[in-house]
Amino acid sequence: MRFDTKWWFAAAVFAISLVVYSLTMAESVSFWDCGEFAACSYTLSVPHPPGSPLFLLVGRIFSMIPISPDIAVRVTWMSVLSSAFAILLAFLIIVRMIRMYRGREESEIDKLIVYGGAFIGSLSLAFSYSMWFNAVESEVYAMSQLLTHLVVWLILVWYEKADEPGNERWLLLIGYVIGLATGVHLLMILAIPALALVIYFRRREFELKSFAALIIGTGIVFIMVYPGVVKWLPAMASKFGSLAAPFILVIVLAGVFWWAASNRHGVIGTAVAGLLLVIIGYSAYTMIYIRSGLNPPIDENDPETPSAFLSYLNREQYGDRAMFPRMWKGNPAYSSEWDYFWDYQINKMFNRYLLWQFVGRDGAPEAEYQDAGVAPTYSIVGLLTANPTGILRWLAILTCAPLLLGFWGFFHQYSRDRTGWLITATIFFMMGYAIILYLNQDDPQPRERDYSYVGAFFAFAMWIGFGASAALDWISSKAKESKGVVAGALAILIILTPGMLLARNYTMNDRSGNDVAWDYSYNMLMSCAPNGIIFTNGDNDTFPVWYLQEVEGVRKDVRLVNLSLLNTGWYIKQLRDREPKVPLSFNDAYIDTYVDGQDARAILSRYWPADKHKIELNTPEGRMSWDVPGAVYIPYKQGEPRDPNFLRVQDQMILDILRTNYDRSKTPTPKSIYFAVTVANSNMVGLRDFLTMEGLVFKITPGGSLGIDAEMIKKNIFENFAGHFRGINDPGVHFDDNVSKLLQNYRSMFLQLAYYYRSQPDAPGFQPQSYSTLDEQWANFDKLSNRDKALTLMRKMDQLIPEEIRPISNVELSLQIGRMFSDLGDNDELKKRLDWAEQRTDVSVDAKLRIAATYAGQMKDTVRASQIIKSAIGETPTAEQLYTAGTTMYQSEAYGQAAEYFERIMEMDPRNGQAIGGLLQCYDRLGQTAKSVALLENWVAMTPNDINAKRRLEDLRGRLAVKDSNNADTTASNN
C-alpha cells in the first residue's frame, strides 16, 4: 500500500517534536508543581485542588515503565509523548481546516502547499516557548493540550462524516473525552463553544435567529458540564452525604436514554448519551475521594468526606474572586480600573506572552527572567541589526516571520472561509482573553502564567499554517506552478519560522543536566538534624522535597511544614497526627472553630495588640524571651495605631509548635526546629535573634543566635552536600532566573563560612601547611591557616558556582565577593568582577558609584574611579549621587576632586549639612583654612543658632590669624 504524502509530513512532525522534546526534557524533578505531581502519581496521592485524577492514574502507569531509573523522568515522558501527539494532531487539524476553503489536494504542488503550510504551523507551535516549556516537565498542561487538540480533530472528522449513518458516534466520543479531560485540567472545556460552531455551520446556513439559539444552547451545554457535572454533581453528593445520589442521577439519565432510543427521539437520545459519557469520564474523580480515605502520604485538603470533597473541587482553600470589579485595588502604577485591566491583565499577562511565542522573549536565547519583555532579535530586521531599538524595534517585530505569517493567515482565512475563521478565532478568544477575564489576576503574580494560554497559541499557530499555505499558493501562481520553486520557498519558510523558533527557544527550554531542584532539596534536608522540623516558604522548597521523601525515601525522618498550608485546619491535623508528628497542642474542636472558622470569634482569637507581643518560653537550653510583631492590620479599636495588630494562623501555629516542643510534659525529647533560608523575615515570628545558619537552613537556638554554626556548615559542605552541586559549573546547562537566584543561597553559605575563618586567629601553637593547588588545599583543609581556609572556600565557591557561567544579578554582591578575594590577597578576582560590572548595561548609577568606590578604595586607582564617576552621574546628577562621588574621592585621598563634588551640592542646596561637613574635611586636608572660614561664615549667617558651627568658626579664625601672623613675620624677616 502506498504511503500518502500527508502521512510522511505527519510522521516528520511527530518525530521531530518527539526527538527535540526528549533531548530537552528534565532529567529529574523540576521546580514548581512538578515534584508534587510526580510524587502523587507514584504514590497515587491527592495533589492540590481541584486535583488531576486522570493525570495521576496515567502517571502511575508511566512511573512503572522502566524507561529510566528516575521516577520523575518516567512521569515526564507522559508530557513528552502527549505534546508530540498534540503536535501531530495540530498538523492534521490545520490540513483539514485548509481543505475547508481550498478543497482536497489534486496535484503534488497542492500537497506541498497544504501539507507544507500545516507542517510550518504545527512545528511553530511545537517550538513556541510555552508549548515547549509544558512538554518537558511532569505537569498537567501537556496532557490537557493533547485532549484539547483531540476534541478539535474529532469534531473536524465528524464535520467530514456528518452525512454518514452513525455519525453521532463521533459526537459521543467527544463527550467522553471532555469528561475525561476534566480529570486533567478544566482548560479543555473552553473549547466547547468552538465545537458548537462546527456543528452549527455543518448543519445550517447562518441565520440570526438560529445563531442566537446556538449561543443559548452552547451556554446551556457549557453550564451542564461546568458547573453542572464538575460542581453540582459533587454538591448533590455532599448534600445527601453519600455518593449514591449521583449514581441515582446516572440511572435516571440512562432510563431517559433508553426511552428516547425506544421512541426514536434521536436528538434527545444523543444529548442524554453525551451527558452520560461526560459523567462517566468525569467519574475518574472518584479516585481522589477513594485515595484520600486511605490516607496517602500526600493528602491535600483531606477530601475523604462528601463535604470535604466538594470543598476540594470548588477550590475553597483559595477563596473566590469575582470577575468584576477588576483587581485594581487602587494600585498607584495604574490610573484607573480600565488602565489596570488593559495595561496589566491584557497587555502584560496575555499579549506579552503571545509575542513571546512568535516574536521572542527578551533575553533569548540565553537569559530567562521574570517579567521579561519582547525581544525581536530573531526577525528579518533582527538578523541585520544586533539590537534593534526605536523604530527598528517595531519594524523587527513586524518582520518577524512567525508573527507575519500568523497575521497573513488571520486575514487569508477570514477572506476565504468566514466559518473556519470564526471557529479558529473562538478557540483563540476562549483559551486566551476569556481566561484573563475569568481569572481577574492581581499584580504581582508569583510566577509567569504563559503556560495557561497554550490553547490560544495553538489557534495562532493554525493561522501561521494558513498564512504559510497562502504564501506558498501565491508563490506557486507567480512561478507558474513550478514544483521546485514551491519546494524551495517551503524550505525557506521552514527556516524562517519553526527553524528560528527552534534556535531561539532551544536553550531556554533545555532542562537536560539541570538537577538543581533535586540537589537543592537534598541539601536542604541534609542540613537538618535527625527527626527535625523545617518550615518552608512555598512551592519550590516544598514540592521537590515531597518528591525526594515520598518517592526516593530521602530523609523521611524530617518533617516539612509549609507555611502557606499551615493556615488550613486539615494540614494542621495531619501534622499533628501523622508520622513524623509535629508537636501541636490544638484539638480538632479548636481547629474547626478557630482555624477554619470565619466568624468574628475566630478572627478575634488572632488579635495581637502591642501589650501581647512579648513571648517567653522555658527550654532545655535556657529561657527564650522575644517580641512577636503583628502580621496584618485589621481595624478593630477606635484610636488604635494603624500598625499590624493581628496574627495569621501560621504565626499562631509556629508559636504553638515552639511551646509544645519545649514542654517536657508533652515532648520529652524536643525536636530541632529550622527555617529554610528562603523564608522571609516577616514569616519568622520575630525569631531572628535566635536563628543560627547551618547550611541551607536557620536553626532555632534557644540560647541565642550564634550567627553561623561553622562546624555544621563545614560538615555540610564537605560531607553532606558532596556531589550535589551538579551541573552548576557546566556552561551547557541552562538555568532560569528562579534557579539562578536560588544559587545565591549556596554562595551565601560559602561566604559566611569564609567570613568566619577570616575573623578567627589560628589556635596557639598551630603550624599551618601550604599546598599549591585548590584540590590539595580542599583535601587538606584542616591543615590550612584560617586565612587560607577562607581563601580556599572562596576559590571552591567560584569553582562550583563560577560567576562567568552563573552571573550574579546584584552588582554589589559580586563586588562584595571580589573585595573578599582582595582582602585575602587575590586582587585579580576583584579586578575581574570590576571588569564584568563595567561591561553590564543594566547597572544603576548608584551601582556604578560603588564600582568607582571599589576602584578607589581597594584598587587604589583614583584615575579610573574618577572616570567612572563622571560617566555615571552625567550632566544632571542628584545631590545624593554627588555626595557619594565626593565621599568616594575623599576616601581615596583625592581631596581636590572630592571638594568639587561637595561644592556642586552647595550650588544646588546651600543648606545641605552633609555637603558642608564633607567640604570642611576636604579644605582641612588641603590646608585651605580661608575657604573653611568663608564656608562657615555663610552657614552661621543662615543658621545663627548653630552653636557648634560658631565655635568651630572661631577656632578656624584663630588658626587663620596665627597663620597670617606667621606669614607676615616670615615676609618681614625676608625683607
Secondary structure, DSSP 4 states (H G I P E B T S, - for coil): -PPPHHHHHHHHHHHHHHHHHHHHS-SS--TTTHHHHHHHHHHT-B-STT--HHHHHHHHHHHTS-S-S-HHHHHHHHHHHHHHHHHHHHHHHHHHHHHHHH-S--SHHHHHHHHHHHHHHHHHHHTSHHHHHHHTSSSSHHHHHHHHHHHHHHHHHHHHHTTSTTTHHHHHHHHHHHHHHTTT-GGGGGGHHHHHHHHHHHH----HHHHHHHHHHHHHHHHIIIIIIIIIHHHHHHHHTSTHHHHHHHHHHHHHHHHHHHTT-HHHHHHHHHHHHHHHHHGGGHHHHHHHHT--S-BTT---SHHHHHHHHTTGGG----SSS-S-TT-TTSSSHHHIIIIIIIIIIIIHHHHHHHT-BTTTTT---TT--B-TTSSHHHHH-SS--THHHHHHHHT-HHHHHHHHHHHHHHHH-HHHHHHHHHHHHHTTHHHHHHH---SS-SS--GGGGHHHHHHHHHHHHHHHHHHHHHHHHHTTS-HHHHHHHHHHHHIIIIIHHHHHHHHHH--TT--HHHHHHHHHHHTSPTT-EEEE-SGGGTHHHHHHHHTS---TTSEEEETTGGGSHHHHHHHHHSSSPP-----HHHIIIIIS--SHHHHHTTB--GGG-EEEEEETTEEEEEE----B----STT--SS--B--HHHHHHHHHHHHHT-TTT-SSPPPEEEETTS-GGGTTTGGGGEEE-SSEEEE-TT---EE-HHHHHHIIIIITTT--TTTT-TTS---HHHHHHHHHHHHHHHHHHHHHHHSPPPTT------SSHHHHHHTGGGS-HHHHHHHHHHHHHHHS-TTTS--S-HHHHHHHHHHHHHTT-HHHHHHHHHHHHH-SS--HHHHHHHHHHHHHTS--HHHHHHHHHHHH-SS--HHHHHHHHHHHHHTT-HHHHHHHHHHHHHH-TT-HHHHHHHHHHHHHHT-HHHHHHHHHHHHHH-TT-HHHHHHHHHHHHHHHHHHHHHHHHHHHH-
